Amino acid sequence: DALRAGTLRFDQDIVFTSNAYPRDKMTQGWVHSGGRPGQRIDIDTALKMITVRSANDVAVALAESIAGSETKFVKMMNDKAAMIGMTDTRFANASGWEHRDQHSTARDMALMMRHVLQTYPEYREYLAATSVTYAGRNFESHNNM
């Protein structure tokens, strides 16, 4: 939505904040692949890192760039989920990492994916990506499907 609205641009950089730094069990991400707080990453690479590597840390940094805070972004996620008919979903963080207050169903995830594919066909390439290159380093998907 932010890309379409022009409030976010592919050539724009986001800052990898200390809040986005993995905490607890949130180990999937860019930090463990060489990223660090304060570093910048462009939106195109950030989206690819999220889809290719899960990159929970990048998801938080992107959420902060879009909404100002992860908490505000989570509210936006829950509002959008309700709007597209995801009746048994409650998001508690931007990354999708496990949280006692977060839940969803396969049906709701399918509704979300259908909405994304129908509403934003121009971004389909991100869902099909299997690798991303950043700063001369290639990152492969850890998903063998």
LINLINTA-V357484 format. One record per backbone hydrogen bond with DSSP energy under -1.0 kcal/mol. CO is the residue of the C=O (numbers start at 1). NH is the residue of the N-H. E is the energy in kcal/mol with one decimal. If there is no record, write none. Layout:
# LINLINTA-V357484
CO/NH/E
CO/NH/E
This chain:
# LINLINTA-V357484
1/5/-2.5
2/7/-1.4
2/8/-1.5
9/12/-1.6
10/44/-1.2
12/43/-2.0
14/41/-2.0
15/17/-1.1
16/38/-3.8
23/26/-2.3
25/27/-2.2
28/56/-1.5
30/33/-2.2
30/35/-2.3
31/34/-1.5
36/39/-2.1
39/16/-3.2
41/14/-2.8
42/46/-2.7
43/47/-2.8
44/48/-1.9
45/49/-2.9
46/50/-2.2
47/51/-2.1
48/52/-3.0
49/53/-2.2
53/55/-2.4
55/59/-2.2
56/60/-1.8
57/61/-2.0
58/62/-2.9
59/63/-2.3
60/64/-2.4
61/65/-1.8
62/66/-2.1
63/67/-2.8
64/68/-2.0
69/73/-1.9
70/74/-2.6
71/75/-1.7
72/76/-1.9
73/77/-2.7
74/78/-2.6
75/79/-2.5
76/80/-2.5
77/81/-2.7
78/82/-2.1
79/83/-2.1
80/84/-2.0
81/86/-2.9
82/85/-1.2
85/87/-1.6
90/103/-2.0
99/102/-2.1
103/90/-2.9
105/109/-2.3
106/110/-2.3
107/111/-2.3
108/112/-2.4
109/113/-2.4
110/114/-2.6
111/115/-2.4
112/116/-2.6
113/117/-2.7
114/118/-2.5
115/119/-2.7
116/120/-2.6
120/123/-2.0
121/124/-1.5
123/126/-1.5
124/128/-1.1
130/141/-2.4
132/139/-3.3
134/137/-2.1
137/134/-2.7
139/132/-2.1
